[in-house]
């Protein structure tokens, strides 16, 4: 992984601010889905992070080509990234049907890696905008990435729809 240290640091700080906001707003302890799961090997972790990154880029590119989910003032993030969000849900599955062929194996470590990637993307877009980039596309990408960070955190901490709604109204 060749990450820019400054962007990683800035991106991680943004993710941590969003995580703290979430934890402060909950009326319960913020517990991670699959917190007791066995961590993956470094190679497998990197592979699964790249899979998440690929989904992000593919769905973002599709939206840029089609503008299918554009609404006045932005895009519907949940609709732009359905595969990405399904991947996150799959990484956090804790129970399976009784007749399932394999047990549930949540991977919150992969989700944390993906959050780091999203934080880097947010920091990159912010840096570009602060250095004079004048692109509505970049503004929307940054906004959608920020929203995606929140949506991933909601899944990681198993927020109920009511908790999500309360956070959204406070935001």
C-alpha positions in Angstrom: 0.0 0.0 0.0 1.5 3.2 -1.1 -0.4 5.8 0.8 0.4 9.5 1.2 1.1 9.8 5.0 -0.4 13.4 5.2 -3.6 12.3 3.4 -3.8 9.2 5.5 -3.5 11.2 8.7 -6.0 13.9 7.6 -8.4 11.2 6.3 -8.2 9.2 9.5 -8.7 12.3 11.6 -11.9 13.0 9.6 -13.2 9.4 10.1 -12.4 9.6 13.9 -14.4 12.9 14.2 -17.4 11.2 12.5 -16.9 8.2 14.7 -16.8 10.4 17.9 -19.9 12.3 16.7 -21.7 8.9 16.4 -20.6 7.7 19.8 -21.6 10.9 21.5 -25.1 10.8 20.0 -25.9 7.2 20.9 -27.8 6.3 24.0 -25.9 3.1 24.3 -22.2 2.0 24.1 -20.9 2.0 20.5 -20.0 -1.6 19.9 -18.5 -2.8 16.7 -20.2 -5.5 14.8 -18.1 -8.7 14.9 -15.7 -7.1 17.5 -14.5 -10.6 18.6 -13.9 -11.8 15.1 -10.5 -13.4 14.2 -8.4 -10.9 12.3 -7.4 -11.7 8.7 -3.9 -12.1 7.5 -2.2 -9.0 6.1 -2.5 -10.4 2.5 -6.2 -11.2 2.8 -6.9 -7.9 4.5 -5.2 -6.0 1.6 -7.1 -8.1 -1.0 -10.5 -7.4 0.6 -9.7 -3.7 1.0 -8.8 -3.5 -2.7 -12.1 -5.2 -3.5 -13.9 -2.5 -1.6 -11.9 0.2 -3.3 -12.7 -1.3 -6.7 -16.4 -1.2 -5.9 -16.1 2.4 -4.8 -14.4 3.5 -8.0 -16.6 1.4 -10.3 -19.8 2.7 -8.8 -18.5 6.3 -8.7 -17.5 6.0 -12.4 -20.8 4.6 -13.4 -22.6 7.5 -11.7 -20.3 10.0 -13.5 -21.2 8.4 -16.8 -24.9 8.1 -16.3 -25.9 10.7 -13.6 -28.7 8.3 -12.8 -28.9 9.2 -9.1 -28.4 13.0 -9.5 -30.9 15.2 -7.7 -30.9 19.0 -7.4 -27.9 19.7 -5.2 -26.1 16.4 -5.4 -26.5 12.7 -5.7 -28.3 10.0 -3.6 -25.2 8.3 -2.1 -27.1 5.2 -1.0 -28.3 4.7 -4.6 -24.9 5.5 -6.2 -23.1 2.9 -4.1 -25.5 -0.1 -3.6 -22.9 -2.8 -4.3 -20.3 -1.1 -2.1 -22.8 -0.9 0.8 -23.9 -4.5 0.2 -20.2 -5.5 0.4 -19.9 -3.7 3.8 -23.0 -5.4 5.1 -21.6 -8.8 4.0 -18.4 -8.1 5.8 -20.3 -7.5 9.0 -22.7 -10.5 8.9 -22.9 -12.0 12.4 -25.7 -14.6 12.0 -26.7 -16.9 9.2 -29.6 -19.2 8.6 -29.6 -22.4 10.4 -29.1 -24.4 7.1 -26.2 -22.2 5.9 -23.2 -24.0 4.5 -20.8 -21.8 6.4 -20.8 -19.9 9.6 -20.9 -16.1 9.9 -17.5 -14.6 9.7 -17.6 -10.9 10.3 -14.6 -8.8 9.3 -14.7 -5.5 11.0 -10.9 -5.2 10.3 -11.6 -5.0 6.6 -14.3 -2.4 7.2 -11.8 -0.3 9.2 -9.4 -0.5 6.3 -12.1 0.6 3.9 -12.9 3.5 6.2 -9.2 4.5 6.0 -9.5 4.4 2.2 -12.6 6.5 2.3 -10.9 9.0 4.7 -8.0 9.3 2.3 -10.4 9.9 -0.6 -12.2 12.6 1.4 -8.8 14.2 2.3 -7.7 14.1 -1.3 -10.8 15.8 -2.6 -10.6 18.4 0.2 -6.9 19.1 -0.7 -7.8 19.5 -4.4 -10.7 21.8 -3.7 -8.6 23.9 -1.3 -5.8 24.3 -3.9 -8.2 25.8 -6.4 -9.9 22.9 -8.2 -13.2 24.2 -9.4 -15.2 21.2 -10.2 -18.8 20.4 -9.2 -18.0 16.8 -9.9 -15.2 16.9 -7.2 -17.6 18.7 -4.8 -20.1 15.9 -5.2 -17.5 13.2 -4.9 -16.3 14.7 -1.7 -19.9 15.0 -0.3 -20.8 11.5 -1.3 -17.6 10.1 0.2 -18.3 11.9 3.5 -21.8 10.5 3.4 -20.5 7.0 2.6 -18.2 7.2 5.7 -21.2 7.9 7.8 -23.2 5.0 6.2 -20.3 2.6 6.8 -20.0 3.7 10.4 -23.7 3.2 10.9 -23.3 -0.4 9.7 -20.1 -1.0 11.7 -21.8 0.1 14.9 -25.2 -1.6 14.1 -27.2 1.6 14.3 -31.0 1.1 14.1 -33.0 3.1 11.6 -34.2 5.3 14.5 -30.6 6.0 15.7 -29.6 6.8 12.2 -32.6 9.2 11.8 -31.7 10.9 15.1 -28.1 11.4 13.9 -29.2 12.7 10.6 -31.4 15.3 12.2 -28.6 16.4 14.5 -26.0 16.6 11.6 
